[in-house]
């Protein structure tokens, strides 16, 4: 901290109190460097054997419910077009009381907006069904993990 007190030319000046931040910045940079160096040393991972992922085709059961979302945002319950999300919530509520509860599979067009799929997920959540999955086509250009 630097402070200038009084002048040598006989004039009486007030004390000038300004904080010199240069040493503070230097100390903070040194601390930052120390933390950046020591954090990777401190964090150690437990050695575990992580299983390899393999894409398993979905086993379609008759009790599974397919909901389709078109590129335009139209929603279909099996082959029936939904007029609005309230109708979808009502149908999901009817299925949610079944034991065991059926799975709902969402098939969304690749060109549809995320908000259309988000509305469907919100409707399923309000309806009370727990198991929801997304149906996709396998990408033949990418090799699987071995």
FENFENTA-V537423 format. One record per backbone hydrogen bond with DSSP energy under -0.5 kcal/mol. NH is the residue of the N-H (numbers start at 1). CO is the residue of the C=O. Records with the same first field share a line. If there is no record, write none. Layout:
BEGIN
NH: CO, CO
END
This chain:
BEGIN
2: 18
4: 16
5: 3
6: 4
7: 11
13: 11
16: 4
17: 15
18: 2, 16
21: 19
25: 21
26: 22
27: 23
28: 24
29: 25
30: 26
31: 27
32: 28
33: 29
34: 30
35: 31
36: 32
37: 33
38: 34
39: 35
40: 36
42: 38
43: 39
44: 42
48: 46
50: 48
56: 54
60: 58
64: 61
65: 103
66: 64
67: 65, 105
68: 76
69: 107
70: 74
73: 70
76: 68
77: 80
78: 66, 76
79: 77
80: 77
82: 75
88: 84
89: 85
90: 86
91: 87
92: 88
93: 89
94: 90
95: 91
96: 92
97: 93
98: 95
102: 95
104: 131
105: 65, 103
106: 104, 133
107: 67, 105
108: 106
109: 69
112: 109
116: 113
117: 113
118: 114
119: 115
120: 116
121: 117
122: 118
123: 119
124: 120
125: 121
126: 122
127: 123
128: 124
129: 124
132: 130
133: 104
135: 106
136: 134
140: 138
142: 139
END
